[in-house]
Amino acid sequence: MNMQLNALKSFLVSGFFSTLLLTSNYLLADELKNLGPEQIEALQKNGALIIDIRTIKEWQTTGTIPNSKKLQFFDAQGKFNAEEWVKELNQVKSSPDQPVVLVCRSGNRSSMVGNFLTQKLGMKNIYHLQNGITSWIKSGKKTIKDQQITNPSLK
């Protein structure tokens, strides 16, 4: 009976530490935060970096949020180079902890990219515009159209 009790204690202790380890890894990862247009405006006024990850054609069609940076993530065929994109993102950030807001058309792509940044790379202060530029426009917010876009990165 004493041997069974020791085995049970050992099992419980190892289970406790396994759970603690898994939980701590989960707690260290930041979560992507979904925000609406008004919240995005407030963040931008406080120094957040707005990154529009859409394609050139999309930027030309709807325009972009004023003072946002154009940094296309997926190309027209849905391909991407995450390593190069993150390198370019880090070049435009004013500091490692600067809040970043991702924008796409409907919120799907920005959610995917945001989850990649927070869950896989452990980045903090990552947000995305819920329902994308569509929600921005529907709320009556201003966009800027730039018909002279020739380079998909960092304009």
C-alpha positions in Angstrom: 0.0 0.0 0.0 2.9 2.4 0.8 4.3 1.7 -2.6 1.0 2.6 -4.3 0.7 5.8 -2.2 4.2 6.8 -3.3 3.4 6.1 -7.0 0.2 8.2 -6.6 2.2 11.1 -5.1 4.8 10.8 -7.8 2.1 10.9 -10.5 0.3 13.9 -8.9 3.6 15.8 -8.5 4.7 15.2 -12.1 1.2 16.1 -13.3 1.3 19.3 -11.3 4.6 20.4 -12.7 3.6 19.5 -16.3 0.5 21.5 -15.9 2.4 24.4 -14.4 4.9 24.3 -17.3 2.2 24.3 -19.9 0.3 27.1 -18.2 3.3 29.3 -17.8 4.1 29.0 -21.5 0.6 29.9 -22.3 0.7 32.9 -19.9 3.9 34.2 -21.5 2.4 34.3 -24.9 0.4 37.6 -25.5 -2.9 37.5 -27.2 -4.0 39.3 -30.3 -6.5 42.0 -29.3 -9.5 42.9 -31.6 -10.3 46.6 -31.7 -12.9 48.7 -33.4 -12.3 51.9 -35.4 -12.6 54.3 -32.4 -10.2 52.3 -30.3 -7.7 52.2 -33.2 -7.9 56.0 -33.6 -7.2 56.4 -29.9 -4.2 54.1 -30.0 -2.9 55.8 -33.1 -3.0 59.2 -31.3 -0.9 57.6 -28.6 1.8 56.4 -30.9 0.6 53.1 -32.2 1.9 52.0 -35.6 -0.9 51.1 -38.1 0.2 48.5 -40.6 -2.0 47.8 -43.6 -1.1 44.3 -44.8 -3.4 44.3 -47.9 -2.3 44.2 -51.6 -1.6 47.2 -53.8 -4.8 46.8 -55.6 -6.8 46.8 -52.3 -4.9 50.0 -51.2 -5.8 51.7 -54.4 -9.5 50.5 -54.3 -10.4 51.6 -50.8 -7.5 53.8 -49.7 -5.7 53.4 -46.3 -6.1 54.7 -42.8 -4.3 58.1 -42.6 -0.7 57.8 -41.4 -0.7 54.0 -41.7 2.2 52.1 -43.2 1.7 49.8 -46.2 3.4 46.5 -45.6 1.9 43.8 -47.8 2.0 40.4 -46.1 0.3 38.1 -48.6 0.8 38.5 -52.4 -2.0 38.2 -54.9 -1.5 34.4 -54.9 -1.6 34.2 -51.1 2.1 33.5 -50.7 4.3 35.3 -48.1 7.7 35.5 -46.7 7.2 35.9 -43.0 10.8 36.3 -42.1 11.3 39.2 -44.5 8.0 40.8 -43.5 8.9 40.7 -39.8 12.3 42.3 -40.6 10.5 45.1 -42.5 8.0 45.5 -39.6 10.8 45.9 -37.1 12.5 48.5 -39.3 9.4 50.8 -39.2 8.7 50.3 -35.4 10.0 53.1 -33.3 10.7 50.7 -30.4 10.3 47.0 -29.7 7.3 47.6 -27.5 5.5 50.1 -29.8 1.8 49.0 -30.2 1.1 47.6 -33.7 -2.3 47.5 -35.3 -2.8 45.3 -38.3 -5.4 46.1 -41.0 -6.7 44.0 -43.9 -10.0 44.1 -45.8 -12.2 42.0 -43.5 -10.1 41.1 -40.4 -9.3 37.5 -41.5 -5.7 38.1 -42.7 -4.8 40.5 -40.0 -6.1 38.0 -37.4 -3.9 35.3 -38.9 -0.8 37.5 -39.0 -1.5 38.9 -35.6 -1.9 35.4 -34.1 1.4 34.4 -35.8 3.2 37.4 -34.3 1.8 36.9 -30.8 1.7 33.1 -30.5 4.7 32.0 -32.6 7.0 35.0 -32.1 5.9 36.1 -28.7 5.4 39.7 -29.7 3.4 42.0 -27.4 1.1 44.9 -28.0 -0.3 43.5 -31.3 -3.8 44.5 -32.3 -6.0 44.2 -35.3 -8.9 46.1 -36.7 -11.9 43.9 -36.2 -13.7 43.4 -39.6 -10.9 45.3 -41.3 -10.9 48.4 -43.4 -14.5 47.6 -44.2 -15.5 48.5 -40.6 -13.4 51.6 -40.7 -15.2 52.8 -43.8 -18.6 51.8 -42.5 -18.0 53.9 -39.4 -17.4 56.9 -41.5 -13.7 57.2 -40.9 -11.4 58.8 -43.4 -9.2 56.9 -45.8 -6.4 58.2 -48.0 -6.1 57.1 -51.7 -2.7 57.0 -53.3 -2.8 56.2 -56.9 1.0 56.4 -57.2 1.7 53.2 -55.3 4.4 51.3 -57.1 6.3 49.4 -54.4 4.2 47.1 -52.1 6.5 47.7 -49.1 6.8 50.6 -46.7 5.0 53.5 -48.2 
